[in-house]
């Protein structure tokens, strides 16, 4: 990087920006490369101005450099040399899945990459330039653009052994590179707990080259179903194919079938940041016969840990083209700004490096995800942020009572009023005296401003409140205690739910009281302040603009964001009384939720948000936390939160 990369391009005011060369007329682009370009252009780093760019991506499809392939693009050398921005490849990243051609399948791309960074599948350690190139996984053209399917490990069974110990089912090559390893796989097949099946029935003229074993192999091959083997095996062999990488790698990661690699010299995907010894077993092609005894010797604890990590990595970096491309960009960004980069734990522990933005902090203790790793608990104070949209016309307005209630909590360190009314905020003398600091901040009449990362918030916990929220101090204290046990989740009171409408073939939103919920409204909820940073810097500006334009759905979007990070539902706590519509005071606006259009907008928001995420991140829960002794027939004096039981 020091000799082949111009850091000066990235030290501008624009920061880390990526430019894509515009497509030339009649340019053929494969489906996979189109997905890569879409991922870059929809990312928060994209710029349409090359003068702002720190990094450049070619519009020419460089994914398949096999001259025998229909996707092969000729004359790349001549074309790129004609680009004024090419500069011998400096600050360019070139994506490639297939290099070389029959019979040797070398690393040659058929053009001079110059000083460009290679983001390449099946990279050989001999050609890999550590700290410069990036090894990416081989993925099929069906690989989803966004979201992607979750891993298959729904629950861990103990002991974790499945029906088969070890499996492989795939092609065998009769001649050429990669044939030695695949031709030997039948030696470990026992048809019981080790199933290793190959077929030579592929390609146009397989019968010309077929050997004495082909017919028997083909017959055995048909006896087993690949998906059934994948779902029911503890370990999956991932031998090299013609090239070092294979589709088997991602398939086995997703299936929580621990990959056993037989591909000597393969630089594993994202090896700069991922600690692969926590998720795979690395074998040696030359010692194939030792593989069965090696995997039999892996203890139960290690099987559970390896299997768990396959799911973490699949979900964080590999389940969609978006994640593969963003991981590539984030690795380069960490190199460019090495003083604010992620450490190994951030990359290898939940929720994964893409959701840990080091601009927020490089200290693990500042995030909601690592308290257990560090053996610490969240702080004992919170900051209340009250969203005010009505002008102050009376000392009996609900916000006045709310200020008194919140400030009485011994855990409250300060109160911030986010002023989003059309009228200017009243002077400090109009607000009641407080035992804690009170700050009034201009929200610029933007609904999304309630989730801006305000510099004044110094506590880990944020209590988000609407101006008309009715709570007791003891309710706030109890909810805060609960949040300290679930610091990565939204903890609060008013629940809502989503559902799938099979008639409309769309997601629905409901405020009906049911036995489950998936959303906690942020009109009365605790969450970690890091989510303000994610809301403002991770989500696209288009979603925040939608929230501001409609003056609605910011709470739903925050729930989507937090559930997409944790894969868990929010937490509901016991509430003294349900939200009731307060009569509007003269001079104040009608509550927005009393407007039928408000509800229709929320239905639309749920579908817009799930479309951006590429899946539905909200999770249902039937779980509510009450104080111990809540409504139990014991003396009131023994109850810590007795106020919660008053009607």
MIRO-982330 format. One record per residue: y, x, z of N, C-alpha, C in turn. Coordinates in steps of 0.05 Angstrom, whole numbers, plus 5000, padded with zeros to 4 digits. Layout:
! MIRO-982330
YXZYXZYXZ/...
This chain:
! MIRO-982330
497650175000500050005000502550175000/502450405014504850575017505650694990/503650744973504250884947504350694923/502950464925502750294902504150014905/505649984926506849724931509849764939/511549604927514449624932515149424955/515349534979515949365003518749255001/520549394987523349314985523649034974/521748954956521948684944521448464965/520148544987519448335008521348345031/523248535032525048555054527648405049/527748235028530148085022530347835040/532447685037532847445053530747235047/529747235023527647045015525047085030/524447335038521947395052519647415033/517347315042514847335027514647105007/515247164982515246954961513447044939/512046844927510046904905510846764880/510946914858511746804832509346794813/509046574799506846554779508146574751/507046744734508046754707507646484693/509646394678509346134665507146154643/505645934639503445934619504545964591/503146124575503946154547502845914531/504145864508503345634491500445664482/498845454486496045464477494245624495/495245704519493645874537491245714548/488845834546486445714558486145804586/485945614604485645674633483245524644/481445674656479045544667479745364691/477945184697478444994719478845144746/477245354750477545504775480245644777/481145764755483645904756486045714759/485745474747487745274750488045194779/485745184793485845114822487245334838/486645584830487945814844490945794840/491845744815494745734810496045494824/494545274826495545034840495945104870/493945244881494145324910496545494915/497145674897499545854901502045684898/502145524876504645374871505245164892/503145064906503644854926503944984954/503645244956503845374982506845414990/507245465015510045495025511245765016/509745925002510746184993511646184964/511145974950511645974921514645974915/515446124894518146114883518046104853/519945964841520045954812521946164801/523146324819525046524812523846804816/523246954794522047214798523747414813/526347364814528147554829527647534859/526647304868526147264897523347374905/521647424885518847464890518247744902/516347724921515147974933512548034919/511147814910508547844898508447674872/506847774852506747644826503747574820/503347344808500647254799500847194769/498947304754498947264725498246984717/499446884696498746624685496246644668/495546894660493146934643490646914661/488646774652486246734668484546994668/484347124691482847374693480247344709/479447094714477147044732474547144720/474147094694471547164681472047374660/471247624666471647844648469047934635/467047744634464547794619465047734590/464847934573465547894544463847684530/461447634542459647434530460347144539/462247124557462946864568464946714551/464746454551466646284536469446294549/469546364575472046364589473546634586/472246824572473447094569476047074553/478147204564480747204550481147484538/481447504511481747764498484647874500/484948124493487548254490489348234515/488148244538489748224563491548474565/490448714559492048954561494648944546/494448864521496948854504498948654515/497848424524499648214533501148294559/499648404578501048464603503048694600/502348884582504249104578506849004567/506848774554509248664542510948514563/509948474587511448324607513448514621/516048444621518048614633517648654663/516248454676515848474705513348624713/511648694693509048814699509249074715/510949254706511549504722508949644731/507049674712504449794717502849654740/503349394742501749234761502849234789/504949374794506149394822506849114832/506049054857506548804871505148564857/503148614840501648404828498948374842/497948124843495248084853493647954830/491248074824489547974802487047854814/486547604808484147464818481947494797/479447564808477147584790474647514804/472947354790470347274801468047424787/468247474761466047594746467147834730/465848064734466648304718464248414704/464748584683462548704669460848514653/458948614638457248444622454348564620/452648414607449848504603449748784591/448048964598445948934619446749044646/449049194648449649344673451649194692/453149004681455048854698456649044716/458149224703459749414718462249274730/463849434744466249324756468549304736/468149384712470249394692471349124685/474049094685475248834678476148824649/475849044634476549044606479549074601/481049124622483949194619484749364642/486949504639487949694660489549534680/488549524705489949374726492249534738/492449784731494649954741494749954772/497049884783497449894812497149614825/495949434810495649164821493549144842/493848964861491848904882489748734869/487148814873484948654862483948464884/484048204878482748004896480247924880/477948044887475648044870473047974885/471347814872468747754883466747974876/464648004891462548204886463548484885/465548544902466648814902464749014914/464449244900462749464910464449644929/463249724951464649894971465650154958/464250244937465150494924467750454909/468250214898470650174883472850034899/472049934922473949784939475949974951/478549904950480650074962481449944988/480450045011480949915037483949895042/484749665054487549635060489249575036/488049545012489549494988488349254973/485849294964484349074950483448874971/482648634961481648424978479048314966/476948324981474448204971474547904976/473947744955473947454959471147354953/470447114962467747004957467446894929/465046904919464446774893464246474899/465846314884465646024888465345884860/464145654861463545514836465945344827/465845254802468145094791468344824805/466144744819466244484833467444514861/468044764869469144804896471744654899/472144494921474444314922477044464924/479144334914481844454915482844464944/482644234958483744214985481544115004/482144145030480444025050477644135051/475944035033473244125032471443995053/468844005048467043875067466744045092/466343915115465944055140463244185139/462844385157460144505159458144305169/455644365165453444175171452544175200/453644355216452744375244454144165260/452943935264454143715279453843775309/451443855317451043925345449044155346/449244315367447344535371444944435386/442544465374440144395389439144655403/438144615427437044845442434144785449/432244955443432645205428433445155399/434845355387436045305361434245345337/431745395341429945435318429645185302/429645215275429144985258426345005246/425644815229422944795218422145065204/423945175189423345435175425045655188/423845885190425246115201427146235180/426046275155427546415135426946285108/429046255091428546135065430146275043/429046255018430546314994429346154971/431046034954430045904930432045954908/431246104887433146174866431846314843/433546414825432546544800431346814807/429546894789428547174789429047284762/429947534762430647664736428347844729/427347824704425147974695425948254686/428448284677429448544668432348574677/433348814676436148864680436848894710/439448934714440448994741440048744759/439348794784438848584804435948484804/434348574784431648464782429748584803/430248834812428448954831428248794857/430648724868430648574893429448304891/430248154871429247874868426247874861/425348074846422448084838420648144862/421848254884420148324907420048104928/421647894924421947694946419347544952/417547524932415047374937413347504959/413847764964412147904984412447795012/414747675018415147585046414547285049/413947145027413346855027410646805040/410646635061408046555072407546255071/409546105060409145825056409145665082/409445795105409545655130412445665141/412945875157415745885168417546065151/416446205132418046365113417546265085/419646145072419346045045421146205027/420046355009421546524991420646474963/422146314948421246214922423146314900/421946394878423546474855422346344830/424046314810423146214784424246394761/422546434741423646584718424346394695/424146134700424745934680427845894678/429246074666432146044662432846234639/435046164626435846324602434346224577/435246304553434146204528431246304523/430846564527428246674519426646784542/426446624564424946714587422046754581/420946584563418046594557417346854543/419246974528418647234515418147444536/419547434558419447654578417547584601/416447334602415047244626412647434633/412247464659410147644669407847474681/405847604692403447474701403947284725/406247334739406747164762408446914756/409546904733411546694727410346414731/408046354720406946074722406445994751/405246174766404746114794407346074810/409246254805411846234818413245964812/413245894786414545654778413345404791/410645414794409245184806409945164836/409945384850410645394879413545314883/415245394864418145344865418745044865/417144894850417544604848416744454873/415144574890414044434914416144384935/418244544936420244524957422944444946/424344274962427044184954429044374967/430944464950432844674960434544564983/435644324981437344215002435744175028/433244095026431644055050431144325064/430744535048430344805059432944895073/435144855059437744945069438444815096/437844555098438444405123436644485146/434244575139432244615160431344895164/433045095157432345375161434245505180/433245685197434945835215436446055200/435046195183436246415167435946365138/437946445122437846425093438146695080/436246775063436547025049438747005028/440547195027442547205006442247474991/440347484972439947724957442047744935/442547984926444448024903443247884878/445047804861444147704835444747924814/445647844791446548044771448848204783/450548074798452648204813452148194843/453748324858453148354887453448084902/455347924895455747674908454147454895/453747234910452347004898453346744912/452946514898453746254909452246194935/449846324939448246274963449846334988/451746524986453146615010454746385022/456346245006457946025016456245785023/454145745007452245515013450945545040/450045785047448745825073450745825096/453145925092455245905113455745615120/456145445099456745165104454445025118/451945105111449644975122448845075150/450445255161449845385187447145515187/446345605163443845755159444746055159/444046205179445246475183444546645159/446546745144445946905120444747175127/442547245113441347505115441847645089/443547845089444547965064442748185054/442048165029440548375015442148454990/444348604995446148664973447548924980/446149144977447249404986449849474971/451749544987454349634975456349404971/455649164980457548934976459648944998/462148954990464348925009464748625014/464148545039464148255045466948135043/466947875037469547735034471447765058/473947825052476047855072475148045095/473848265087472748455107474848585123/477348595113479548715129479848575156/479448305156480148155180477748015193/475647955178473347805189471248005200/470347955224468248115236465547985230/464448065207462047935196459547965214/459548175231457148205248456847975268/458847805270458747575288457547325274/457047355248456147115233453847165214/453247415206451147465187449347695197/446947715185445147935190445148105164/445848355166445848525143443148675140/441748605119439248745113439648975093/437449095085437549315065435549245043/436449245018434749174996432249354995/432449605004430149785003428149735025/428949565045427149525068426549225071/426049095048425648805047423448715066/421248875067418948785083419448795113/421748915121422448915150424048675158/424948515137426748285143425348085161/422847995156421647795174421547885203/420748135209420648215237423448245249/425448315232428248335241429248055250/428847855234429947585242428347465264/425647525266424047415289425047535315/426247775314427147905339429847815348/431247645332433847555340433547345362/434747395385434447215408435946945405/435146755422436246485420439346485424/440246635443443146645448444646745423/443546945411444847065387444746865364/442446725361442246525339444446315342/444746215367446846015372449646125366/450146375374452846495370453346535340/451346645326451646695297452146425282/450546225290450745975276453445845281/454345865306457045755312459245885296/458946155293461046295278461046245248/458646175237458646105208460345855204/460345675223461945435220464945485224/465645655243468445735247469545855221/468046045210469046195186469146005161/467045845158466945665135469345485136/469845365159472045165161474745295159/475045545169477645675170478445785143/476545895128477246065105475945995078/473745845079472045825054471545545043/472245335058471445065050472944955026/475145085018476644994995477945234981/478745184956480145394941482845464954/484145254964486645294979486345505001/484245475017483845655040483245935030/481645965009481046234999483546374989/485246224974487646334963489646404985/490046215004491946255026491146485044/488446515048487546745064488247005050/487847015024488547255008491547315012/493247115009496147155011496847245040/495647115060496347185088495447465095/493247565084492347835089494448035077/495347975053497448145041499948135057/500747895066503147865082503048015108/500648015121500348165146500648465141/499848565117500148845111503148915106/504448725093507348775087509048775112/508448585130509948565155508048635178/507148875179505048955198505948935227/508648945232509648925259509448635270/509248435252508748165261506248055246/503948155254501448075240499447975261/497347855251495247745269493347965278/492347925302490248115311487448005304/485448165309482648095302481747825315/482547785340481647535353482847295339/485347315331486647085317485147015292/484147225278482647175253479847065258/478647145280475747095284475146875305/477146765317476646545337478046295326/477146065336478345815329481345815337/483145695321482745535297482745705271/482845975273482946145250485746235243/485846455228488446585223490446425207/489546235190491446085174493245905191/492245825215493745645232495145785255/494946055255496346215276498546365261/501046275264503246395249504546615266/504146875259505047085277508147105280/509646965263512546955267513246815293/511546645302511946505328511646705351/509446855350509047065371506647225363/506547475372504147645368502547655394/503347505415501947505440500047265442/497547315448495547095449496346885470/497546975492498146785514500246575506/501646625484503746435476502646205459/500046205453498845995436497145815454/496545575445494945385461491945425459/491045625443488245645436486645855452/488046035466486646275477486646295507/487346075521487346095551484646175562/482446055551479846125562479046415556/479746505531479146785524480546975544/483046905552484647075569484247025598/482846815604482346745633484846665648/486646525634489146435647489446135642/491446025657492045735654494845705643/495445475631498145425622500145425645/502745455639504745465660505045195675/506445205697506644975715509144815711/510544845688512944695683512944585655/514544375651514844265623517744215617/518344195591521044115582520843835570/522543655579522543385567524543375544/523643275521525343235498525542935493/527942825497528342535494529742485467/528542315451529642255424531542015427/534142055424536041835428537341755402/537041495395538241395370540341185375/540541085400542540865405544940985419/547340885412549740985427549640895456/551041045473551040985501553240785507/552440535513554340325518554240215546/552140285561551840175588550340365605/551040375631549640545650546840425657/546340185648543740065654541740085631/542540245611540640285588538140425597/535840365583533240485591533340795594/535040925577535041225577536041325604/537841175617538941265643536741265665/535141045664532941035683530841255677/530341295651528441495643529241775652/531841835650532842095659532242145689/532741935705532241955734529242005739/527541845726524641865730523642145723/524442245699523442505690524442725707/526942725714528142945730526942965758/525842745768524642745795521942895795/520742935772518143075771518543365780/516943465798517243735808516443935787/515143845765514244025744516344045721/518443875722520343875700522344105703/522544275683524344505685527044445672/527144265652529644195639529243945622/531443815615531343585597533143635573/532143595549533743615525533943335513/536443245508536742985494537443055465/535742965447536143015419537742775408/540342825403542142605397542042545367/540842315360540642235332542041975325/544041905342545541665338547841715318/548741495305550941515286553541595301/553741505326556141575341555841845355/558041975359557942245371556942225401/555642435411554542415438556742395459/556142245481558142225503558542485517/560742505532561342755548559242775570/559043015581557043065603557542885627/560042815632560742655656559542375654/558942285629557742015626554842005633/553542245633550742255640550442285671/548342175683548142195712547642485721/548342545746547742815757544742855758/543843105753540943165750540143395768/537743395779536843635794535843855775/535743795749534843995729536944015707/537044245693539044265671538644045650/540843945640540843735619542443845595/541143845571542543935547542443715526/544743665513544743475491545043625465/543043595447543043745422543343545399/544743635379545143475355542643475338/541443235333539043215317539643185287/542243185280543143165252542042905239/541442715255540442455245537942485228/536242675235533742705221531442645240/529642465231527442385249525742625256/525342805236523543035240524743245260/527343215267528643415284527443415312/526043195320524843195347522643395349/521643495326519543695327520443965317/523044005316524044275309523544465332/523044725325522544915347525144995360/526144825378528744875392528545125409/530345305406530345565421530545505451/531745285459532045225488529445165502/527345095487524745025499523345285506/523145345532521845595541519145545554/518645305562516045245574513845205552/511345235560509145185540508944895535/509244725556508844435553511444305545/511244115526513543945518512743655524/514443505537514043215541515943075521/514742955501516342815480516642525489/519142425488519742155498521642015479/521141755475523141575462525041485484/527541415475529641345495528941095511/527240915500526640665514523940675528/522740905532520140935545520440855575/518540705585518540625613516140755627/516740945645514541085659515341125688/513341185705513941275732513641575734/514841695754514641985757511742065762/510241905777507441975782505741955757/506441775738505041765713505442025697/507942115697508642365683507142605696/507142615722505742835736502742835730/501542595730498642585724498042675696/499642575677499242645649499542945645/501443065659501843355657499443515668/498343415690495843545701493643535680/493343305667491243275647491743465624/494243475614494943655592494143945598/494544025623493844305630490944365626/489244155626486344195621485744185591/487644065575487244045546489744135531/490544395535493144485525493444485495/491144475480491344485451491444205439/491443995456491443715446493943565454/494343335440496443155448495342975471/496742965493495842805516498142605523/497442345523499542155528498541865531/500341675526499841405534499241215511/501241145494500740925475498841005453/496540875450494640945429494840775404/494040895382493840745356491240845343/490540715321488040795308488240775278/486540925264486340905235483540805228/483240695204480640595196480440605165/478040605155477740595126477440305116/479040235097478939965086477339975060/474739875061473039895037474039725013/475539515019476539334998478739474983/480739574998483039714985482340004977/480040094988479240374984481540564992/482540505016484740665026484540665057/486140845069486140855099488040645109/487340525132489040335145489940435172/492040305183493140385209493340125226/492540145251492739905268493739965296/495239775307496139805334494739615353/492539485343490939305360489639455382/489339315405487839445427484939425422/483639645419480739655414479539855433/476939905431475540085449475740375439/477240425417477540705409480340745397/481140995396483741065385483541335371/485541405354485541665341488241795341/490241645350493041735350494241675378/495741855388497441805412500341825403/501841615407504641615398506241815414/508041955400509542175413512042065427/512141795430514241675446513841725476/511341805483510741885511508242055510/508642315505506342485502507042775508/505042925519505243215523503843355500/504843585493503443765474504644045478/503444245465504344525468506644575448/508644735457510944775440510344915414/508045055412507345185386507144985364/506444735370506244535349508944465336/511144515350513744495338514044695315/513144945321513245155301511545095276/509044995282507244925260508444695243/509544495257510644265243512844345224/514444535233516844625217516144835196/514145005201513645235183510945225168/509045055177506445045164506344805145/507444575154507344335136509344365114/508844245090510744275068513244115073/515544205062518044065067517943785056/516143735036516043465024515143255044/513343335063512343145083514543085104/516043305111518243265130520443095117/520843135091522942975077522142675076/519542625073518542345073519142215100/518642365121519142265149522142205152/523842385143526742355147527742125130/526642095106527641885087526941605098/524541585109523641325119524341275148/525241485162525741475191523341365206/521041465198518541355208516341565205/514141525219511541675215511541955226/513742055238513642325248511442365269/510942155285508842165306506042175293/505742025271503142025258502642305246/504742415234504442685221503842895242/505042875266504343075287501443045296/500442795297497642745304495742865283/496542825257494942945236494843245239/497143365244497343655246495543765268/495843645292494343745316491343705312/490543475302487643425298486543605276/488143675256487243855235486744135246/488244205267487944465279485544475298/485244265314483244265335480544135327/480643965306478343795298477443615321/479443545338478843385362480943155363/480242935377482142725380484242785402/486442635403488242665426486942555451/488342585473487242485499489042275510/487942045516489441825528489141825559/491341775573491141765602491841485612/491041435637491441165649494441105650/495040855646497840765645498240525663/500440535678500940315697501240045682/502940035662503139785646503539855617/502739665600502939705571505839695562/506339815539509039805527509639515521/511939425530512839155522515539185508/516038995490518539015475520838945494/522639135496524939095514527038935499/528338745512530538595498532738785490/533738765466535838945456538438885470/539739095480542339055492544439015470/546538885477548638845457549739125448/550039145422551039405412548939605404/546339545412544139725405542539595382/541339765366539839675342537139545351/536139375334533439265338531439495337/529439485355527339695355526039705328/525739945317524639965289521839845286/520239865308517539765306517339465305/519639335310519639035308520038945279/520539135261520939075233518239095218/517438875203514838885189514639105169/516939185157516839405137515939665150/516739695175516039935190513039985190/511539765195508639775196507439845169/508439725147507539775120507940065113/510240175120510840465115508740635129/508040565153506140725168503340735155/502540505144500040495128500140695105/502440695091502740875068502841165077/504141215099504241495110501441605115/499741445127496941535133495541625108/495941485086494641555060496041795047/498641815049500142045038499242305053/499142285079498442525095495642615090/493742425089490942495084490642625056/492242535038492142645011493042945011/495143005027496143285028494043465042/492943365064490943525078488343545062/487843365044485443375028483043245041/483443135065481342995080482742845102/481242685117482442545140481842705166/483942835177483443005200483342845227/484342595227484342445252481442395261/481042415288478342365299478542145320/476541965320476641745339475541835367/476541705387475541755415475441495430/473541485450473341265468473841355497/475341575499475541725523478241685536/478341595561480941565574480741695601/482741835610482641975636484341825656/483041755678484341625701484341815724/486241775743486041945768483541875783/482442065797480142015815481141815836/479441625843480041405861481741185849/482241195822483940995809482540725811/483840535824482840265828480240255844/479640475858477240465876478040325903/476140195916476640055940476640245964/478640405965479040585988481940565997/482540686019485240676030487240786010/489440656007491540745989492541015997/492441076023493441336033491841566022/489341516014487641726004488141775974/489641595961490041615932492441795926/492141975907494242165900496342025882/495341845864497241715845497141415850/497741335874497541045881499440865865/501740985857503740825842502640715816/500640855804499540775778498240505779/497540415804496040165806497839925811/500439975814502339755818502839615791/502839355791503339215766506339185763/
